[in-house]
Amino acid sequence: ARVVESGGGSAQPGGSLTLSCTASGFTISAYAMRWYRQAPGKERELVAHINSVGNRKNYADSVKGRFTVSRDNRKNTMYLQMSSLKPEDTARYYCYVPLYDYWGQGTQVTVSS
């Protein structure tokens, strides 16, 4: 079982990106999931949390109002829509399944002009 992130890349300040986290080997519908990020030289930080059915979401203060976490259990995929991106959003973004301690390999997001 594993999770794989995709959708990272480069964006200009003020731009948008959408990340995906697709699971294989298990069905995500029963599990809460999270997005984390880690910038060079910094600790990994929690960005967003979503419960199993997608009706309860929590965000880091630094991304509230700009990022939206969602999930499509039929597609076995979680998403992170990122808008109004800032240079300080530059980091490697990771998908995480708390119950099983599953981490993806991460996808890089770089925000610069």
Order of alpha helices (4+ residues) and beta strands (2+ residues): beta-beta-beta-beta-beta-beta-beta-beta-beta-beta-beta
